[in-house]
């Protein structure tokens, strides 16, 4: 019986590579296209059984690709799974006549995505359903990887591509990694998955072992790393101070954390986070100035299609910061609303649906920490980028204490803002 063919039309190399590697493992034939024009041609060539199409492709609009497919009797019946960073209902309704079966917003829920593939192609797909929260962020040129609740192989596989995406986005030349492991209870039966996690972090980051820190209270992890020759030079600690001191010192000498604050943060990070149950970030979804040699961030004009419906809030009493955010995002046709303090934002957030919030920590009336606490109390899960005028080490402490993993240190430029936005909105995964 011939293999069923899936065509992936997406402009992200990493997304195409990830999907191709995973779906081929499930026994599918996978073809790829790099933009809309290439996609229309590949649809005619490969006659796919199913098409995965990103709405934001260039060189030929997604609607035109779908129209070409529908006009060909050999391809018209093939179902389509549409992916999008953001798409409004009106545009979505316009695409319904083109045999779109499901729409997935990025970051894609991989479990639901595989379930849709299985249903449409009549091929059973089994995935690891182990509860697991996995996040990856970059702050101060350090890759922070956080894993909690369990070790899930699907997410560990995805982490390989997420790390590569972050290194490319931030043009990091000398990777440094902190792996934070919390709310875990591991034993020898988890050894294979732990090995997969550590190998993924090492291989995907390309970091030297002396530039990798593992923060955990788990004795099994400490013994496992010490007992494996290939991981022996990776330092396992339970104190964030020791993890950060050496890594930040090489980037910014004199950036050691104060001991009391470091222990406070380590305790907060390593124990289970209140309110985190059931929430995931690589989700079975499934900083400071950049170095001078770093390449420029993606051009704003190239992001217009993806960001034109974006609703951004900037909560800051500094008019200069408000105008910087407004200038960057309005150039991409996004809608920006400015608030002078936390109270104004909390009063307005109930009537506005924001896709991204830039939040200053130090403001009159209600500061950023008050805002974060109130958002949590209201169960409002908004993507937040914290803005701070304090030093790197203080930003690390304050951000982690508040449960925020992505922050920008003032003053920041447009490039830093664009990179951090792409990271937080998880442009591809």
C-alpha positions in Angstrom: 0.0 0.0 0.0 1.6 3.4 -1.0 2.4 5.8 1.7 0.0 8.7 2.1 1.5 12.1 1.2 1.5 15.2 3.4 2.6 18.5 1.9 3.9 21.2 4.3 3.7 24.7 3.0 5.5 27.0 5.5 8.3 29.6 5.3 10.0 28.5 8.5 12.8 26.0 7.8 12.6 24.8 11.4 8.9 24.2 11.2 9.2 22.2 8.0 12.1 20.2 9.4 10.3 19.4 12.6 7.1 18.3 10.8 9.0 16.3 8.2 11.0 14.4 10.8 8.0 13.6 12.9 5.6 12.6 10.2 8.1 10.5 8.3 8.6 8.6 11.6 4.9 7.8 11.5 5.1 6.4 8.0 4.0 9.3 5.9 5.6 10.6 2.7 6.3 14.3 3.4 6.9 17.0 0.8 7.6 20.6 1.6 7.3 24.0 0.0 9.0 27.2 1.1 6.4 29.9 0.1 3.0 30.3 -1.5 4.3 30.3 -5.1 6.3 27.1 -4.5 3.3 25.7 -2.7 1.0 26.0 -5.7 3.6 24.3 -7.9 4.2 21.5 -5.4 0.5 20.8 -5.0 0.3 20.1 -8.7 3.4 18.0 -8.7 3.0 15.7 -5.7 -0.9 15.4 -5.6 -1.0 15.3 -1.7 -3.5 13.4 0.4 -3.4 16.3 2.8 -2.0 19.9 2.8 -0.7 21.7 5.9 -0.7 25.4 4.9 0.5 28.5 6.8 -1.8 31.4 6.3 1.0 33.9 6.3 3.0 32.6 3.3 4.5 35.2 0.8 5.0 35.4 -2.9 1.5 33.9 -3.4 -1.3 34.4 -0.8 -2.7 31.4 1.0 -6.1 32.1 -0.5 -4.6 31.9 -4.0 -2.8 28.7 -3.2 -6.1 27.2 -2.1 -7.9 28.5 -5.2 -5.3 26.8 -7.4 -5.7 23.6 -5.5 -9.5 23.7 -5.8 -9.4 24.4 -9.5 -7.5 21.2 -10.2 -9.7 18.1 -10.1 -6.7 16.0 -9.1 -6.2 17.9 -5.8 -9.5 19.6 -5.0 -10.6 16.8 -2.6 -7.4 16.8 -0.5 -8.2 18.2 3.0 -6.3 21.2 4.4 -5.0 21.9 7.9 -4.5 25.6 8.1 -1.9 27.1 10.5 -1.7 30.8 11.4 -0.1 33.1 13.9 -3.4 35.1 14.1 -6.4 35.2 11.7 -9.6 37.0 12.1 -13.0 35.4 11.7 -13.9 37.3 8.5 -10.8 36.1 6.7 -11.3 32.6 8.0 -14.9 32.4 6.7 -13.6 33.5 3.3 -11.4 30.3 3.2 -14.0 27.8 4.3 -15.0 26.9 0.7 -11.5 25.5 0.1 -11.9 22.2 2.1 -10.2 23.5 5.3 -10.9 20.9 8.0 -9.2 22.5 11.0 -7.4 25.6 11.9 -4.4 25.6 14.3 -3.0 28.8 15.8 0.7 28.8 16.4 2.2 27.5 18.7 0.4 24.4 17.4 -1.0 22.0 19.9 0.8 18.9 18.6 -1.5 16.4 20.3 -4.5 17.9 18.6 -2.6 18.3 15.3 -1.7 14.6 15.3 -5.2 13.6 16.2 -6.5 15.6 13.2 -4.0 13.9 10.9 -5.0 10.5 12.2 -8.6 11.2 11.6 -8.3 12.7 8.1 -5.8 10.1 6.8 -7.1 7.1 8.6 -3.7 6.3 10.1 -3.3 5.7 13.8 -0.7 8.0 15.4 0.4 7.3 19.0 2.1 10.1 21.0 3.5 10.3 24.4 0.8 11.8 26.6 2.9 12.2 29.8 1.9 15.5 31.5 4.8 18.0 31.0 5.3 21.7 31.0 8.2 22.8 28.9 9.4 26.3 28.1 12.4 27.9 26.4 13.4 31.5 26.5 16.4 33.7 26.0 17.4 36.4 28.5 20.8 38.1 28.5 22.1 35.7 25.8 21.4 32.7 28.1 18.9 30.0 27.0 16.6 29.2 29.8 14.9 25.8 29.5 12.3 24.9 32.1 10.7 21.5 32.5 8.1 20.5 35.1 5.7 17.7 36.0 7.2 15.0 33.7 9.5 14.1 30.8 7.5 13.9 27.6 9.4 12.6 24.5 7.3 14.5 22.0 8.1 17.8 23.7 11.8 16.8 24.1 11.9 16.3 20.4 10.2 19.7 19.8 12.7 21.3 22.2 15.5 20.5 19.7 13.9 22.8 17.2 12.8 25.4 19.7 16.4 25.9 20.9 17.6 26.1 17.3 14.9 28.7 16.6 16.0 30.8 19.6 19.7 30.6 18.7 18.9 31.8 15.2 16.6 34.5 16.3 19.1 36.0 18.8 22.2 35.2 16.6 23.9 33.7 19.7 27.4 32.7 18.9 28.5 31.3 22.3 25.5 29.5 23.8 25.0 29.3 27.5 22.2 27.2 28.9 20.3 26.9 32.2 18.0 23.9 32.5 15.6 24.4 35.4 13.8 21.2 36.5 11.0 21.5 39.0 8.0 19.6 40.3 9.5 16.3 39.2 9.9 13.0 40.9 12.2 10.8 38.8 13.6 7.3 39.2 15.6 4.8 37.1 12.6 4.3 34.8 13.0 7.9 33.6 16.6 7.4 32.7 16.1 7.1 29.0 14.0 10.3 28.8 16.4 12.2 31.0 19.2 11.1 28.7 17.2 12.3 25.7 16.6 15.7 27.4 20.2 16.3 28.3 21.4 15.1 24.9 18.9 17.4 23.2 20.0 20.4 25.2 23.7 19.7 24.5 23.3 18.9 20.8 20.7 21.5 19.9 22.5 24.4 21.7 26.1 23.4 20.8 27.1 24.8 24.2 30.2 23.6 25.9 29.5 21.5 29.0 31.0 24.1 31.2 28.4 26.6 29.9 25.5 24.4 30.9 23.9 24.4 34.4 21.1 22.1 35.6 19.1 23.5 38.6 17.2 20.8 40.4 16.6 19.3 43.9 16.3 15.8 42.4 19.0 13.5 43.7 18.4 11.1 40.8 19.3 13.8 38.3 22.5 14.7 40.1 23.6 11.0 40.3 22.6 10.4 36.7 24.7 13.3 35.4 27.7 12.4 37.6 27.5 8.8 36.5 27.5 9.4 32.8 30.8 10.2 31.1 29.2 12.3 28.3 27.5 14.6 30.8 30.0 14.6 33.6 31.3 18.2 33.0 27.7 19.6 33.3 27.2 21.2 36.7 24.1 20.3 38.7 23.1 22.7 41.4 20.1 23.6 43.5 21.0 27.3 43.8 20.3 29.8 41.1 23.2 32.0 42.3 25.7 29.4 41.4 24.1 28.7 38.0 24.0 32.4 37.0 27.2 33.7 38.6 29.6 32.1 36.1 27.4 32.4 33.1 26.5 36.1 33.5 30.0 37.0 34.7 31.4 36.0 31.3 28.9 38.3 29.6 28.7 41.1 32.2 31.4 41.0 34.8 30.2 41.9 38.2 26.7 40.6 37.7 26.6 38.2 40.6 23.4 37.8 42.5 23.1 38.6 46.1 23.0 35.4 48.1 19.7 35.9 49.9 17.9 36.9 46.7 19.4 33.9 44.8 18.1 31.4 47.4 14.7 33.1 47.3 14.5 32.7 43.5 15.9 29.2 43.6 13.2 28.1 46.0 10.5 29.8 43.9 11.7 28.2 40.7 12.3 24.6 42.0 9.0 24.1 43.8 5.8 23.6 42.0 4.3 27.0 40.8 0.8 27.8 42.0 -1.5 28.2 39.1 0.7 26.3 36.7 -1.3 23.0 36.8 -2.7 22.2 33.4 -1.0 25.1 31.6 1.7 24.4 29.1 4.0 26.5 27.0 5.7 24.3 24.4 2.2 23.4 25.4 1.6 20.0 24.0 2.0 23.0 22.2 3.4 21.0 21.2 18.0 41.7 27.3 20.2 43.7 27.6 22.0 44.8 24.4 22.8 42.2 21.7 26.4 41.5 20.9 27.8 43.7 18.2 28.3 40.8 15.8 24.6 39.7 16.1 22.7 39.9 12.8 19.8 42.4 12.5 16.4 41.4 13.7 13.8 40.5 11.1 12.7 43.6 9.2 9.4 45.1 10.4 8.0 45.3 7.0 8.4 41.6 6.5 6.3 41.0 9.6 3.3 43.2 8.5 1.2 40.2 7.3 1.6 38.3 10.6 1.3 41.3 12.9 -1.3 43.5 11.1 -4.2 42.3 13.4 -2.0 42.2 16.5 -3.3 44.2 19.6 -0.5 45.4 21.8 -0.7 47.1 25.1 2.3 49.1 26.5 2.0 49.8 30.3 4.6 52.3 31.2 4.8 55.8 32.7 7.7 56.7 30.4 6.4 58.5 27.3 9.6 57.6 25.3 9.0 53.9 25.9 5.3 54.2 24.8 6.4 56.0 21.6 9.1 53.4 20.8 6.6 50.5 21.1 4.0 52.5 19.1 6.5 53.2 16.4 7.7 49.7 16.0 4.3 48.0 16.0 2.3 50.6 14.1 4.8 50.2 11.3 3.7 46.6 11.0 0.0 47.8 11.1 -0.5 46.5 14.6 -2.8 48.3 17.0 -1.1 49.8 20.0 -2.8 51.1 23.2 -0.7 53.0 25.8 -1.4 53.1 29.5 0.4 55.4 31.9 0.2 53.1 34.9 -1.0 49.7 36.1 -4.3 51.0 37.4 -5.3 52.4 33.9 -4.3 49.1 32.3 -6.3 46.9 34.7 -9.4 49.1 34.2 -9.0 48.8 30.4 -8.0 45.2 30.0 -11.5 43.9 30.7 -12.9 45.5 27.6 -9.9 44.9 25.3 -8.4 41.6 24.1 -4.7 42.1 23.9 -2.3 39.7 22.2 0.8 41.1 23.9 1.6 43.3 26.8 4.8 45.3 27.5 4.8 45.9 31.2 7.1 48.2 33.2 7.9 47.1 36.7 8.2 50.5 38.4 5.2 52.8 37.9 3.0 55.0 40.1 -0.4 53.9 41.6 0.0 50.2 40.6 3.4 48.8 39.7 4.1 45.9 37.4 4.1 43.4 40.2 0.6 44.5 41.2 -0.5 44.1 37.6 0.9 40.6 37.4 -0.8 39.5 40.6 -4.1 41.0 39.5 -3.9 39.3 36.1 -3.3 36.0 37.8 -6.2 36.6 40.2 -8.5 37.2 37.3 -7.1 34.1 35.5 -6.2 36.3 32.5 -3.4 34.5 30.6 -1.8 37.3 28.6 1.6 37.1 27.0 3.7 39.6 29.0 7.1 41.0 28.3 8.4 42.8 31.5 10.3 46.0 31.0 12.9 47.0 33.6 15.4 49.8 34.0 17.3 47.9 36.7 20.5 45.9 36.2 20.7 42.5 34.6 21.0 40.6 37.9 18.1 42.5 39.4 16.0 41.9 36.3 16.7 38.1 36.6 15.6 38.1 40.3 12.5 40.3 39.9 11.3 38.6 36.7 11.7 35.0 38.1 10.1 36.0 41.4 7.1 37.3 39.6 6.8 34.2 37.5 7.8 36.0 34.3 10.4 34.4 32.1 10.9 37.0 29.4 12.1 40.5 30.1 13.8 43.4 28.4 16.3 45.7 30.2 15.9 49.4 29.4 17.1 51.1 27.4 16.2 48.8 24.5 16.1 49.2 20.8 13.7 48.1 18.1 15.7 45.0 17.3 15.5 43.8 20.8 11.8 44.4 20.9 11.2 42.5 17.7 13.2 39.5 18.7 11.6 39.3 22.1 8.1 39.6 20.6 8.8 36.8 18.1 10.1 34.7 21.0 7.1 35.3 23.2 4.5 34.9 20.5 6.4 31.7 19.5 6.4 32.5 15.8 6.8 28.9 14.7 6.3 26.5 17.6 
